[in-house]
């Protein structure tokens, strides 16, 4: 994944708040699509299985965090996320 500045990483809460205040679901949509693209690119380039256990565990934590954010984004948009991807 591309490294983002600390302010960009911490802005998802404020972006969510701005989306709600301005009734702009497109903000949530844009962030959710961007995250999906980032995690897809990361997983394409970094295998999770077949690597050292410490690396695997760290990558699994990253994937789980991304999954949770994707579920939250989809839920905010009124979309039921698939159980498996």
C-alpha positions in Angstrom: 0.0 0.0 0.0 1.1 3.5 -0.6 2.2 5.4 2.5 -0.1 8.2 3.4 0.7 11.1 5.7 -0.4 10.8 9.3 -3.2 13.4 8.7 -4.5 11.4 5.7 -4.5 8.2 7.7 -6.4 9.8 10.6 -8.9 11.7 8.5 -11.3 8.8 7.9 -13.3 9.8 11.0 -13.5 13.4 10.1 -14.3 12.5 6.5 -17.2 10.3 7.7 -18.4 13.2 9.9 -18.2 15.6 6.9 -20.1 13.1 4.7 -22.8 12.9 7.3 -23.0 16.7 7.9 -23.1 17.4 4.2 -25.3 14.5 3.3 -22.6 13.4 0.8 -22.4 9.6 0.6 -20.0 10.0 -2.3 -17.3 10.8 0.2 -17.8 7.5 1.9 -18.0 5.8 -1.5 -14.8 7.3 -2.7 -12.9 6.3 0.5 -14.3 2.8 0.4 -13.4 2.3 -3.3 -9.9 3.7 -2.7 -9.4 1.3 0.2 -10.6 -1.7 -1.8 -8.1 -0.8 -4.6 -5.2 -0.3 -2.1 -5.8 -3.6 -0.4 -6.2 -5.4 -3.7 -2.9 -4.0 -4.9 -1.2 -4.9 -1.7 -2.5 -8.5 -1.7 -1.4 -8.9 -5.4 2.1 -7.9 -4.5 2.5 -9.4 -1.0 1.5 -13.0 -0.4 0.0 -13.7 3.0 0.4 -17.5 3.0 3.7 -19.2 2.5 5.8 -16.6 4.3 7.4 -16.4 7.7 4.9 -16.7 10.6 5.6 -13.2 11.9 5.2 -11.7 8.4 2.0 -13.8 7.8 0.5 -12.7 11.2 1.3 -9.0 10.5 -0.3 -9.2 7.0 -3.3 -11.0 8.4 -3.8 -8.2 10.9 -3.6 -5.7 8.0 -6.1 -7.6 5.9 -8.5 -7.9 8.9 -8.2 -4.1 9.5 -9.0 -3.5 5.9 -11.9 -5.9 6.0 -13.4 -4.1 8.9 -13.0 -0.7 7.3 -14.6 -2.0 4.1 -17.5 -3.5 6.0 -18.0 -0.2 7.9 -17.9 1.8 4.6 -20.4 -0.5 2.9 -22.7 -0.5 5.9 -22.7 3.3 6.0 -23.8 3.2 2.4 -26.6 0.8 3.2 -24.9 -2.1 1.4 -24.8 -5.5 3.0 -21.2 -6.7 2.6 -20.6 -10.2 1.3 -19.5 -12.8 3.9 -16.6 -13.8 1.7 -14.6 -12.0 -0.9 
